[in-house]
């Protein structure tokens, strides 16, 4: 919910901010007194409150003497926003530049950097929001897998039957399963004959007929008969519970490719930061102005921020494992 509010707020402020900064920065005749202040007021909530998840994550990784893609995003937002404020306050002009084929940018177009900070924040928030939603849906899939099991069972004791929660069942209990009911335990049939629907557990489309002496697994459904089953495994020890646990562990545990991505990011982020500084220094050494040098350095930083390498891999793995669980494919190792 917090991410959605931040994304909506950022989008509602970024769209008019981009329109105003681009139009007024490029068309000098349309500017009015205080237009740059208006742009700053629109950008402040986006670069601070809306971007806070990235700033917080970057600070935490820095405290652990590490870096992540959030570090790059946070630095990109702060740098572009700060440079816009510095340029406007110090009167550093950007004349001589060309913007997307519109021609030479007139003096006083420093507010253009504000929409860079806001746009970067909005796009990154959108990616983070959809990633979080995908993770939540993957978790729902695991919940659906766990929901295949019964919540109650009919336990027989001294020729009487009582419906009890599955948490009260113990190995050796006798469970009565009537047509249409789900078997709550793994066990062995001691009385009765029935056709079982085991599709949810085994993927088999045909019913399996069982009788005395046959083993059955929890999550199967009796189609047409009454069974008396002696429980051998209950609760977390049933095959269904183990399947759900394996799927959950596969989602939590990092795959080898994700470890590779983490290793690449640990190198990628410092390299991008070093290149940012190097590009700015090279432009200064060849005689370019401070504005041109810093602008080109920031461009390197911003371009590297939306790198999908550190964003898409965890989501793809988690959604894939969750979807596989729903289709009956369990991934024990990755």
N, C-alpha and C positions, 0 to 999 in steps of 0.2 A: 504494500500500500504506500509506503514512504517513497519508494522508487517511482511509482506511478505519479504521485503528486509532484515530485521533483521534475519528472519528465514533462508533464503537462504544463507546469509553470515555466520551465525552460523553453518549451516550444512556443507558448503564447507570447513570451517576451522576445525570443530570438527572431521570429518572423518579422515583426515590425522593426526591430533593431536593424536587421539586415537591409530591409527596404529603405529605411531612413539613412543609414550610413552610406550605402552605395549611391543612392540618388543624390544626397546632398554633398557627398565627398566628390563626386564626379561632375556635378552641375553646380558650379559656384554661384550662379544667379539665384538658385532656389534656397540658399542658406538664409537662416534667420538668426537673430541674436539668441544665444543660449542653446543652439542646436546640439553642440557637442556635449553640453551638460545633460541634455535630455538623453543622449545616447549612453552616457555614463550611468545615469540612473536606471536605464533599462538593463544595462549589462551587469550591474553590481549583484542583484539577486541570483543571476544565472551563474556568475563566476564564483560566488561564495556559497550560498545556501544550496543551490541545485547541484553544484559540483562538490559538495562536502564529502560524499562517499569516497570520491577519488582522493581528496586531500587527506582524509582520515586514514585510508588504506596505505597511502604513500608514506605518511608519517610513521605508521606502525612498522612498515617494512624497513624504514630507515633506522628506527630504534633497534631493530634486530640486525642491523648492519647488512641489509640485503636490499634488493631492488625488484620491482615487478613492472608490469605494463601500467599499473596505476601510478607508479612513480613518474613515468614518462608523460602520462595524461595530465597529472597534476602540475608538473613543471611546465608543460605546454600551455595550459590554461593560465597559470600565474604569470608566465613570461609575456604572453601576448597581451594580456589585460594590463599588466604593469607598464609595458612599453608604450601602449596607447596613452595611458595617463601621463607618463614621463614626457612623451612627445608633445602632448597638448599643453602640459604645464610649462615645459621649457621652450616651446615654440620651435621644435625641431621639424622642419618641413620635409615633405616627401616628394617634392617636385622633381620631374625628370623621369619618374617611373611610368610604366605602362600597365594598365589593369585590364586583363581579359579582352584585349582587342578594342576597348572603348577609347583608346588613345591615351595621351599623356595626362597623368593625374595632376590637377591643379594644386596650388599651395593650400595648406590647411586641411588635408585629407587624412589626418592622423587617426580619426575615429574609425577608420576601416579596420584597425586591429581589434576593436571591440567585438565586431561581429565574428572575427576569427575565434576569439575565446568563447563566445556564446555558442557558435555553431559547433565547435569541437565538443563542448559540454553536452549539448543536446544530442548529438549523434552517439556519443559514448554512453549517455544515459539510456538511449533507446536500445543499444546493444546489451547493456547490463540488465535492463528490464526484461527483454525477451529471453535472455539467458536464465534469469531467475524464474520466470514463468515456466520455461522448459524444465528446469529442475523440479519445480513444484509438481508439474504434470507427471514427471518420471516417478516422483514419490507417490503420487496417486495410483500409478500403475502397481507399485509394490503393495499399496494398501488393498488394491483389488485382488492381488494374488493372495494376500492373507485372508481376505474376506471369503475366499472359497471354502474355508473351514467352517464347521458348525460352531455356534456359540453355546448351544445347550445339547444335552443328550438324555436319552431315556435309560436310566440305570435300573437294573433288576436286582432286587435283594430280598431273599426269602419269599419268592413268588409274588412280590409286590414291585410295582414300577413307579419310579419318581423321576421327574424331569429336573436335572441339576445342571449348573454351569459346568463347562468343560474343565474349568480350573479345579473342580473338586474330584475329577476322575483320577483313578490310580490304576497302575498295571494290575491285571487280574480281575478288574470289574467286568461284569457282564452288561453289555449294551444292547438294547433292543432298537432295531432300525426298521421303520415301516415304509411302505412305498412312498416315494417322493421326498424322503428325508435324506439328509447328508450324513455320512458316516463321520463321527467325530474323532475316531482313534485309528491307529494302526492295530490290527489284531487278526484273529483267526475265527472263522465261522464255526460255531458248535451246534447250531440248530438252524434249519430253514434253508430254502433255496431262492435265489433271486437273480435277476439280470441287473448288472451294475453299469452305470454310465461313468466311465473313468476318463472321459475325454479331457476334462480339465487338468488331470494329473499326468496322463500318459500321451495325450494327443490322438488316441485311437478313436475312430468314429464308430466302430462297432461295439455293441454291448457285450459284456463278459458275464457269463453265467457262473455263479459260485455256489458252493454247497458246503456241508460239514467238512472241516479239514483244510479248506482253502484260505489263503491269506488275503486280506483286504487292506486297503490304505485309506487314510482319512482324506476327505474331500470328494470321494466317490459317492454317487447317488443311487439309491435302490429304486429300480424302475417298477418292479411288479411283485415283490415278495417281502416277507417279514424275515429278518435275520436276527439271530442272537450271536453276538460277537464277544469273544474274550479279548480284552484290551491287552496288548503287549507293549505298545509305546503310546504315550499320551503327551499333551502339551507341546513343549518345545522340542521333544524328541521324535515327533511324528515326521514323516517324509515331507508333508506339506510345509510344516514349520521350517524344516531344514532347507527346502527349496527357497522359501522367502528370505531366509537368513543369508544364503549364498548369493542371491541376487542383490541384496542390500550391501553385502560386503564388496561385491564386484563394483558397485557404484561408488562406494566410499574409497576403495583402494585405488591408487593412481596406477594407470597403465604405464608400460615402458615408454610408449610414445609421449605420454604426458610428462614423464620424467625428463625426456629429451627436450621437450618444449621448455620446461622450467630451466634447464641448463642453458638453452639458447637465449632465453630472456635475460638470464643473469649476465650474459656477455653482451647481448644486443643493446640493452639500455645504456650501460656505460659507454659503449662505442658510439651510440647516437649522440649522447651528451658531449663526448669528446669531439665528434665531427661538427656539432653545432658551434662550439667554441673555435675550432680550427677554421671553419668556413668564414666566420666573422673576422678572424685575425688575418686570413689571406686577403680578404677584400680590403681591409685596412692597409695592408702592406702594399697592395697594388695601387693605392692612392684613392680609393673610394671614400666617401664620407661616412661618418659614424652611422647615420640613418640607414644608408644602403647596406653597410656591413652587418648591422644588427638585424635588419629586416631579412637578409638572406640567411643569416644564422637561424633565426626563428623559423624560417620556412623549412629548413631541414628538420627541426624539432617537431613541427606540426605535422609534416608529411608522415613522419614515422609513428605518430601516436595511434592512428586507427589500425595498427598491425593486427591482423586476425590470428596470427600465430598463437598469441597468449590468451585470446578471448574465446575462440571457437572450439578448441580441442576439448576442454573439460565438458562443455555443454554437449558436444557431439557424442562423447563417450557415455555420459550419463543418460541421455535420451535413448541412445542405442540399446544400452543394457536394459533400461526400463521397458522399452517397446518389445524387446526380445522376450522379457519375462511374461508380458501379456500374451504373446503368441506361443508360449510354451518353450522358448529357447532360453536356457539358463547358461550364463557365462560365468564359469568358475574362476578363470584366470584370463588376463589380457596381455 
